[in-house]
Amino acid sequence: MNDDHTLVRPGLPSTVCRICEDPLGRDDQWVLQSYGDRRTASLDPPVVGVCPSCRPAVAELLDGWASVPEPPVDADSIAAGYARVAEDCSFCRDPLSEPPVGVEWYRAGTDHATPPVDRHHYALCGHCTGVFETFLQTLGE
């Protein structure tokens, strides 16, 4: 693996874009990270990279979502933190009747003073988690 395709941060499962499968460089990767617990299913895989070329398609959908505050890290899990800060699903806006799946969307890279930057937080109900997963799959087709 050459230096242009080195992982930006631990946990990024792939060095290719989830959408187009082009190699991800070290800078200006966008990361979708989801948090579920034993009662909820996170996205599969829970962490994916998105290249700058594919970012607009994902960002267009996320721009319509209602963001939630950054979840506290003192909860039992990060997913439990999202349950504490969210009352409604960020996508469909229905009240959350079960613990949500937390979704983080941020730009990672080595060219920033304090990465990651442009961080956004969302909480999804179980139904919308499946809808979003299908959306990501169809973008790559």
Secondary structure in CASP SS format (residue, H / E / C, confidence):
PFRMAT SS
TARGET T0000
AUTHOR 0000-0000-0000
METHOD secondary structure of the structure
MODEL  1
M C 1.00
N C 1.00
D H 1.00
D H 1.00
H H 1.00
T C 1.00
L C 1.00
V C 1.00
R C 1.00
P C 1.00
G C 1.00
L C 1.00
P C 1.00
S C 1.00
T C 1.00
V E 1.00
C C 1.00
R C 1.00
I C 1.00
C C 1.00
E C 1.00
D C 1.00
P E 1.00
L C 1.00
G C 1.00
R C 1.00
D C 1.00
D C 1.00
Q E 1.00
W E 1.00
V E 1.00
L E 1.00
Q E 1.00
S E 1.00
Y E 1.00
G C 1.00
D C 1.00
R C 1.00
R C 1.00
T C 1.00
A C 1.00
S C 1.00
L C 1.00
D C 1.00
P C 1.00
P C 1.00
V E 1.00
V E 1.00
G E 1.00
V E 1.00
C C 1.00
P C 1.00
S C 1.00
C C 1.00
R H 1.00
P H 1.00
A H 1.00
V H 1.00
A H 1.00
E H 1.00
L H 1.00
L H 1.00
D C 1.00
G C 1.00
W C 1.00
A C 1.00
S C 1.00
V C 1.00
P C 1.00
E C 1.00
P C 1.00
P C 1.00
V C 1.00
D C 1.00
A C 1.00
D C 1.00
S C 1.00
I H 1.00
A H 1.00
A H 1.00
G H 1.00
Y H 1.00
A H 1.00
R H 1.00
V H 1.00
A C 1.00
E C 1.00
D E 1.00
C C 1.00
S C 1.00
F C 1.00
C C 1.00
R C 1.00
D C 1.00
P E 1.00
L C 1.00
S C 1.00
E C 1.00
P C 1.00
P C 1.00
V E 1.00
G E 1.00
V E 1.00
E E 1.00
W E 1.00
Y E 1.00
R E 1.00
A E 1.00
G C 1.00
T C 1.00
D C 1.00
H C 1.00
A C 1.00
T C 1.00
P C 1.00
P C 1.00
V E 1.00
D E 1.00
R E 1.00
H E 1.00
H E 1.00
Y E 1.00
A E 1.00
L E 1.00
C C 1.00
G H 1.00
H H 1.00
C H 1.00
T H 1.00
G H 1.00
V H 1.00
F H 1.00
E H 1.00
T H 1.00
F H 1.00
L H 1.00
Q H 1.00
T H 1.00
L H 1.00
G C 1.00
E C 1.00
END
